[in-house]
Amino acid sequence: MFGWDQWKKGFERWENSTAQYLEQVLKSPAVLVPAGAALTVGMRAKAAVDAGVEAMLAAMRLPTRGDQERAMHQLNQLQSQLFDLREKLEDLEHNKR
């Protein structure tokens, strides 16, 4: 067990020192500013691609994701109304007896 304890203590020292170092590095403006800029560029590119895909789908007269979500919402509402009507009908039939 002596070897395991030594290895575990060494690993814990390494983990603590690495965590402290990474915490300092990741809080540094030298890392955060370029990372923020890269994220901004990536999000703008994603928005442009999304807009292009939506335009392409609209040109092909295919439903966009928003169209599909609206349709699914309407279907769910209709399904809920059908279930409610079925329950009311069953209650009416049960009360007739």
DSSP file (Angstrom, degrees, kcal/mol; ACC not computed):
  #  RESIDUE AA STRUCTURE BP1 BP2  ACC     N-H-->O    O-->H-N    N-H-->O    O-->H-N    TCO  KAPPA ALPHA  PHI   PSI    X-CA   Y-CA   Z-CA
    1    1 A M     >        0   0    0      0, 0.0     4,-2.5     0, 0.0     5,-0.2   0.000 360.0 360.0 360.0 -18.3    0.0    0.0    0.0
    2    2 A F  H  >  +     0   0    0      1,-0.2     4,-2.1     2,-0.2     5,-0.2   0.909 360.0  48.9 -60.3 -43.0    3.0    2.3    0.4
    3    3 A G  H  > S+     0   0    0      2,-0.2     4,-2.5     1,-0.2    -1,-0.2   0.897 110.9  49.8 -64.3 -41.5    3.4    2.7   -3.4
    4    4 A W  H  > S+     0   0    0      2,-0.2     4,-2.9     1,-0.2    -2,-0.2   0.927 110.3  49.7 -64.3 -45.0   -0.3    3.5   -3.8
    5    5 A D  H  X S+     0   0    0     -4,-2.5     4,-2.4     1,-0.2    -1,-0.2   0.905 112.3  48.0 -61.5 -41.4   -0.3    6.1   -1.1
    6    6 A Q  H  X S+     0   0    0     -4,-2.1     4,-2.4    -5,-0.2    -1,-0.2   0.922 113.0  47.7 -65.0 -43.9    2.8    7.8   -2.5
    7    7 A W  H  X S+     0   0    0     -4,-2.5     4,-2.7     2,-0.2    -2,-0.2   0.920 112.0  50.0 -62.6 -43.4    1.3    7.8   -6.0
    8    8 A K  H  X S+     0   0    0     -4,-2.9     4,-2.5     2,-0.2    -2,-0.2   0.904 111.1  48.5 -63.8 -42.5   -2.0    9.2   -4.8
    9    9 A K  H  X S+     0   0    0     -4,-2.4     4,-2.2     2,-0.2    -1,-0.2   0.908 112.7  48.8 -64.2 -41.6   -0.3   12.0   -2.8
   10   10 A G  H  X S+     0   0    0     -4,-2.4     4,-2.5     2,-0.2    -2,-0.2   0.911 111.1  49.6 -63.5 -42.6    1.8   12.9   -5.9
   11   11 A F  H  X S+     0   0    0     -4,-2.7     4,-3.0     1,-0.2    -2,-0.2   0.917 109.9  50.9 -62.9 -43.1   -1.3   12.9   -8.1
   12   12 A E  H  X S+     0   0    0     -4,-2.5     4,-2.5     2,-0.2    -1,-0.2   0.889 110.6  49.1 -63.2 -39.5   -3.2   15.1   -5.7
   13   13 A R  H  X S+     0   0    0     -4,-2.2     4,-2.5     2,-0.2     5,-0.2   0.935 113.5  46.9 -63.5 -45.1   -0.2   17.6   -5.6
   14   14 A W  H  X S+     0   0    0     -4,-2.5     4,-2.6     1,-0.2     5,-0.2   0.920 112.6  49.9 -61.4 -44.1   -0.1   17.6   -9.4
   15   15 A E  H  X S+     0   0    0     -4,-3.0     4,-2.5     2,-0.2    -2,-0.2   0.917 112.4  46.9 -62.7 -44.4   -3.9   18.0   -9.6
   16   16 A N  H  X S+     0   0    0     -4,-2.5     4,-2.3     2,-0.2    -1,-0.2   0.930 114.4  45.6 -64.9 -45.6   -3.9   21.0   -7.2
   17   17 A S  H  X S+     0   0    0     -4,-2.5     4,-2.3     1,-0.2    -2,-0.2   0.893 114.5  48.8 -66.8 -37.5   -1.0   22.7   -8.9
   18   18 A T  H  X S+     0   0    0     -4,-2.6     4,-2.9    -5,-0.2     5,-0.2   0.910 110.8  50.6 -66.6 -41.9   -2.5   22.2  -12.4
   19   19 A A  H  X S+     0   0    0     -4,-2.5     4,-2.2    -5,-0.2    -2,-0.2   0.912 111.5  47.9 -63.0 -42.9   -5.9   23.4  -11.2
   20   20 A Q  H  X S+     0   0    0     -4,-2.3     4,-2.0     2,-0.2    -2,-0.2   0.930 113.6  47.5 -63.4 -44.8   -4.3   26.6   -9.8
   21   21 A Y  H  X S+     0   0    0     -4,-2.3     4,-2.7     1,-0.2    -2,-0.2   0.946 113.4  46.8 -61.6 -49.2   -2.3   27.2  -12.9
   22   22 A L  H  X S+     0   0    0     -4,-2.9     4,-3.0     1,-0.2    -1,-0.2   0.862 108.9  55.8 -63.8 -35.4   -5.3   26.7  -15.2
   23   23 A E  H  X S+     0   0    0     -4,-2.2     4,-0.9    -5,-0.2    -1,-0.2   0.920 111.1  44.1 -62.6 -42.6   -7.5   28.9  -13.1
   24   24 A Q  H  X S+     0   0    0     -4,-2.0     4,-0.6     2,-0.2     3,-0.4   0.926 115.7  47.7 -66.3 -45.0   -5.0   31.7  -13.5
   25   25 A V  H >< S+     0   0    0     -4,-2.7     3,-1.0     1,-0.2     6,-0.3   0.920 111.2  49.6 -63.3 -44.3   -4.6   31.1  -17.2
   26   26 A L  H 3< S+     0   0    0     -4,-3.0    -1,-0.2     1,-0.3    -2,-0.2   0.665 110.4  51.0 -74.3 -14.9   -8.3   30.9  -17.9
   27   27 A K  H 3< S+     0   0    0     -4,-0.9    -1,-0.3    -3,-0.4    -2,-0.2   0.527  87.8 110.2 -91.4  -8.5   -8.9   34.2  -16.0
   28   28 A S    XX  -     0   0    0     -3,-1.0     4,-2.8    -4,-0.6     3,-1.5  -0.444  69.9-138.5 -72.4 135.3   -6.2   36.0  -18.0
   29   29 A P  H 3> S+     0   0    0      0, 0.0     4,-2.1     0, 0.0    -1,-0.1   0.792 103.2  68.1 -60.7 -26.4   -7.3   38.6  -20.5
   30   30 A A  H 34 S+     0   0    0      1,-0.2    -4,-0.1     2,-0.2    -5,-0.1   0.759 113.1  29.8 -65.2 -22.7   -4.7   37.2  -22.8
   31   31 A V  H <> S+     0   0    0     -3,-1.5     4,-1.9    -6,-0.3    -1,-0.2   0.792 120.1  51.7 -99.6 -41.5   -6.8   34.1  -23.1
   32   32 A L  H  X S+     0   0    0     -4,-2.8     4,-2.9     2,-0.2     5,-0.2   0.890 105.1  53.9 -68.7 -40.3  -10.3   35.5  -22.6
   33   33 A V  H  X S+     0   0    0     -4,-2.1     4,-2.4     2,-0.2     5,-0.2   0.961 113.8  39.7 -63.6 -52.5  -10.2   38.3  -25.2
   34   34 A P  H  > S+     0   0    0      0, 0.0     4,-2.7     0, 0.0    -1,-0.2   0.889 116.2  52.3 -64.2 -35.2   -9.2   36.1  -28.1
   35   35 A A  H  X S+     0   0    0     -4,-1.9     4,-2.3     2,-0.2    -2,-0.2   0.921 111.0  47.3 -65.2 -41.6  -11.5   33.3  -26.9
   36   36 A G  H  X S+     0   0    0     -4,-2.9     4,-2.4     2,-0.2    -1,-0.2   0.899 112.3  49.8 -63.8 -41.0  -14.4   35.8  -26.8
   37   37 A A  H  X S+     0   0    0     -4,-2.4     4,-2.5    -5,-0.2    -2,-0.2   0.915 111.2  49.0 -64.2 -42.4  -13.5   37.1  -30.2
   38   38 A A  H  X S+     0   0    0     -4,-2.7     4,-2.5     1,-0.2    -2,-0.2   0.900 111.1  50.0 -64.2 -39.9  -13.4   33.6  -31.6
   39   39 A L  H  X S+     0   0    0     -4,-2.3     4,-2.6     2,-0.2    -1,-0.2   0.905 110.2  50.7 -64.4 -41.0  -16.8   32.8  -30.0
   40   40 A T  H  X S+     0   0    0     -4,-2.4     4,-2.3     2,-0.2    -2,-0.2   0.935 111.7  46.9 -61.9 -46.4  -18.3   36.0  -31.5
   41   41 A V  H  X S+     0   0    0     -4,-2.5     4,-2.4     1,-0.2    -2,-0.2   0.917 112.8  50.3 -61.5 -43.3  -17.0   35.1  -35.0
   42   42 A G  H  X S+     0   0    0     -4,-2.5     4,-2.3     1,-0.2    -2,-0.2   0.900 110.8  48.0 -62.7 -41.4  -18.3   31.6  -34.6
   43   43 A M  H  X S+     0   0    0     -4,-2.6     4,-2.3     2,-0.2    -1,-0.2   0.878 111.4  50.3 -69.5 -36.7  -21.7   32.7  -33.5
   44   44 A R  H  X S+     0   0    0     -4,-2.3     4,-2.2     2,-0.2    -2,-0.2   0.901 111.1  49.4 -65.7 -39.3  -22.0   35.2  -36.4
   45   45 A A  H  X S+     0   0    0     -4,-2.4     4,-2.6     2,-0.2    -2,-0.2   0.909 110.6  50.3 -64.7 -41.5  -21.0   32.5  -38.8
   46   46 A K  H  X S+     0   0    0     -4,-2.3     4,-2.9     1,-0.2    -2,-0.2   0.911 109.8  50.5 -62.9 -42.0  -23.6   30.1  -37.4
   47   47 A A  H  X S+     0   0    0     -4,-2.3     4,-2.4     1,-0.2    -1,-0.2   0.903 111.2  48.7 -63.2 -40.1  -26.3   32.9  -37.7
   48   48 A A  H  X S+     0   0    0     -4,-2.2     4,-2.3     2,-0.2    -2,-0.2   0.916 112.8  47.1 -65.7 -42.5  -25.3   33.4  -41.3
   49   49 A V  H  X S+     0   0    0     -4,-2.6     4,-2.8     2,-0.2     5,-0.2   0.926 112.1  50.5 -64.3 -44.4  -25.4   29.7  -42.1
   50   50 A D  H  X S+     0   0    0     -4,-2.9     4,-2.5     1,-0.2    -2,-0.2   0.916 111.1  48.5 -60.1 -43.0  -28.8   29.4  -40.3
   51   51 A A  H  X S+     0   0    0     -4,-2.4     4,-2.4     1,-0.2    -1,-0.2   0.904 112.1  49.6 -64.1 -40.3  -30.2   32.3  -42.3
   52   52 A G  H  X S+     0   0    0     -4,-2.3     4,-2.4     2,-0.2    -2,-0.2   0.909 110.7  48.9 -63.9 -42.4  -28.9   30.7  -45.6
   53   53 A V  H  X S+     0   0    0     -4,-2.8     4,-2.7     2,-0.2     5,-0.2   0.914 111.8  49.4 -64.1 -42.6  -30.4   27.4  -44.8
   54   54 A E  H  X S+     0   0    0     -4,-2.5     4,-2.5     1,-0.2    -2,-0.2   0.912 111.5  48.9 -63.7 -40.7  -33.7   29.0  -44.0
   55   55 A A  H  X S+     0   0    0     -4,-2.4     4,-2.4     2,-0.2    -1,-0.2   0.905 111.8  49.3 -64.1 -40.5  -33.6   30.9  -47.2
   56   56 A M  H  X S+     0   0    0     -4,-2.4     4,-1.9     2,-0.2    -2,-0.2   0.922 112.0  47.7 -64.8 -44.2  -32.8   27.8  -49.2
   57   57 A L  H  <>S+     0   0    0     -4,-2.7     5,-3.2     1,-0.2    -2,-0.2   0.901 112.2  49.9 -63.8 -39.7  -35.6   25.8  -47.5
   58   58 A A  H ><5S+     0   0    0     -4,-2.5     3,-1.1     3,-0.2    -1,-0.2   0.901 109.0  52.1 -65.1 -39.3  -38.0   28.7  -48.2
   59   59 A A  H 3<5S+     0   0    0     -4,-2.4    -1,-0.2     1,-0.3    -2,-0.2   0.848 112.2  45.6 -65.1 -33.4  -36.9   28.8  -51.9
   60   60 A M  T 3<5S-     0   0    0     -4,-1.9    -1,-0.3    -5,-0.2    -2,-0.2   0.404 115.0-121.0 -87.8   3.1  -37.5   25.1  -52.2
   61   61 A R  T < 5 +     0   0    0     -3,-1.1    -3,-0.2     1,-0.2    -2,-0.1   0.830  64.7 143.1  58.8  35.8  -40.9   25.6  -50.4
   62   62 A L      < -     0   0    0     -5,-3.2    -1,-0.2    -6,-0.2     2,-0.1  -0.796  58.1 -99.2-100.7 148.4  -39.8   23.2  -47.6
   63   63 A P        -     0   0    0      0, 0.0     2,-0.1     0, 0.0    -1,-0.0  -0.411  34.7-136.6 -69.5 139.6  -40.9   23.9  -44.0
   64   64 A T     >  -     0   0    0     -2,-0.1     4,-2.4     1,-0.1     5,-0.2  -0.295  32.0 -96.9 -82.3 175.7  -38.3   25.5  -41.8
   65   65 A R  H  > S+     0   0    0      1,-0.2     4,-2.7     2,-0.2     5,-0.2   0.906 127.2  52.2 -61.6 -41.0  -37.6   24.3  -38.2
   66   66 A G  H  > S+     0   0    0      2,-0.2     4,-2.5     1,-0.2    -1,-0.2   0.907 108.8  50.3 -61.6 -41.6  -39.9   27.1  -37.0
   67   67 A D  H  > S+     0   0    0      1,-0.2     4,-2.4     2,-0.2    -1,-0.2   0.923 111.7  48.1 -60.8 -44.0  -42.7   26.0  -39.3
   68   68 A Q  H  X S+     0   0    0     -4,-2.4     4,-2.5     1,-0.2    -2,-0.2   0.897 111.1  50.3 -64.9 -40.2  -42.3   22.4  -38.1
   69   69 A E  H  X S+     0   0    0     -4,-2.7     4,-2.3     2,-0.2    -1,-0.2   0.909 110.9  48.9 -65.9 -40.9  -42.4   23.5  -34.4
   70   70 A R  H  X S+     0   0    0     -4,-2.5     4,-2.4     2,-0.2    -2,-0.2   0.919 112.2  49.0 -62.9 -42.5  -45.5   25.6  -35.0
   71   71 A A  H  X S+     0   0    0     -4,-2.4     4,-2.5     1,-0.2    -2,-0.2   0.910 111.2  49.3 -63.9 -42.1  -47.2   22.6  -36.7
   72   72 A M  H  X S+     0   0    0     -4,-2.5     4,-2.5     2,-0.2    -1,-0.2   0.896 109.9  51.9 -64.6 -39.1  -46.2   20.2  -33.9
   73   73 A H  H  X S+     0   0    0     -4,-2.3     4,-2.2     2,-0.2    -2,-0.2   0.930 110.7  47.7 -62.3 -44.7  -47.6   22.7  -31.4
   74   74 A Q  H  X S+     0   0    0     -4,-2.4     4,-2.5     1,-0.2    -2,-0.2   0.901 111.3  51.0 -63.6 -40.7  -50.9   22.9  -33.2
   75   75 A L  H  X S+     0   0    0     -4,-2.5     4,-2.6     2,-0.2    -1,-0.2   0.905 109.5  50.6 -62.5 -41.2  -51.0   19.1  -33.5
   76   76 A N  H  X S+     0   0    0     -4,-2.5     4,-2.3     2,-0.2    -2,-0.2   0.896 110.0  50.2 -64.2 -39.3  -50.4   18.7  -29.8
   77   77 A Q  H  X S+     0   0    0     -4,-2.2     4,-2.3     2,-0.2    -2,-0.2   0.927 111.6  48.1 -63.8 -44.0  -53.2   21.2  -29.0
   78   78 A L  H  X S+     0   0    0     -4,-2.5     4,-2.5     1,-0.2    -2,-0.2   0.907 110.8  51.3 -61.7 -41.8  -55.6   19.3  -31.3
   79   79 A Q  H  X S+     0   0    0     -4,-2.6     4,-2.4     1,-0.2    -1,-0.2   0.913 109.6  49.7 -62.9 -42.2  -54.6   16.0  -29.6
   80   80 A S  H  X S+     0   0    0     -4,-2.3     4,-2.3     1,-0.2    -1,-0.2   0.907 110.8  49.9 -62.5 -41.6  -55.3   17.5  -26.2
   81   81 A Q  H  X S+     0   0    0     -4,-2.3     4,-2.7     2,-0.2    -2,-0.2   0.894 109.7  51.3 -64.6 -39.6  -58.7   18.8  -27.3
   82   82 A L  H  X S+     0   0    0     -4,-2.5     4,-2.6     2,-0.2    -2,-0.2   0.915 109.9  49.3 -63.5 -42.4  -59.5   15.3  -28.7
   83   83 A F  H  X S+     0   0    0     -4,-2.4     4,-2.3     2,-0.2    -2,-0.2   0.914 111.8  49.2 -62.0 -41.9  -58.6   13.7  -25.5
   84   84 A D  H  X S+     0   0    0     -4,-2.3     4,-2.4     2,-0.2    -2,-0.2   0.925 112.3  47.6 -62.9 -44.5  -60.7   16.2  -23.5
   85   85 A L  H  X S+     0   0    0     -4,-2.7     4,-2.7     1,-0.2    -2,-0.2   0.898 110.3  52.5 -63.3 -40.2  -63.7   15.6  -25.9
   86   86 A R  H  X S+     0   0    0     -4,-2.6     4,-2.6     2,-0.2    -1,-0.2   0.920 110.3  48.1 -61.8 -43.1  -63.3   11.8  -25.6
   87   87 A E  H  X S+     0   0    0     -4,-2.3     4,-2.4     2,-0.2    -2,-0.2   0.913 112.0  49.0 -64.1 -42.3  -63.3   12.1  -21.8
   88   88 A K  H  X S+     0   0    0     -4,-2.4     4,-2.4     2,-0.2    -2,-0.2   0.910 111.7  49.6 -63.5 -41.2  -66.4   14.3  -21.8
   89   89 A L  H  X S+     0   0    0     -4,-2.7     4,-2.6     2,-0.2    -2,-0.2   0.914 111.0  49.0 -64.0 -42.8  -68.1   11.9  -24.2
   90   90 A E  H  X S+     0   0    0     -4,-2.6     4,-2.3     1,-0.2    -1,-0.2   0.895 111.1  50.7 -63.9 -38.7  -67.3    8.9  -22.0
   91   91 A D  H  X S+     0   0    0     -4,-2.4     4,-2.2     2,-0.2    -2,-0.2   0.907 110.6  48.8 -64.9 -40.7  -68.6   10.8  -19.0
   92   92 A L  H  X S+     0   0    0     -4,-2.4     4,-1.5     2,-0.2    -2,-0.2   0.922 112.8  47.4 -63.6 -44.0  -71.9   11.6  -20.8
   93   93 A E  H  X S+     0   0    0     -4,-2.6     4,-1.0     1,-0.2    -1,-0.2   0.881 112.7  49.6 -65.2 -37.1  -72.3    8.0  -21.8
   94   94 A H  H  < S+     0   0    0     -4,-2.3     3,-0.3     1,-0.2    -1,-0.2   0.880 110.3  49.9 -69.3 -36.9  -71.5    6.8  -18.3
   95   95 A N  H  < S+     0   0    0     -4,-2.2    -1,-0.2     1,-0.2    -2,-0.2   0.760 103.2  61.6 -73.9 -24.7  -74.0    9.3  -16.8
   96   96 A K  H  <        0   0    0     -4,-1.5    -1,-0.2     1,-0.2    -2,-0.2   0.839 360.0 360.0 -67.9 -32.8  -76.8    8.1  -19.2
   97   97 A R     <        0   0    0     -4,-1.0    -1,-0.2    -3,-0.3    -2,-0.2   0.488 360.0 360.0 -74.7 360.0  -76.6    4.6  -17.8
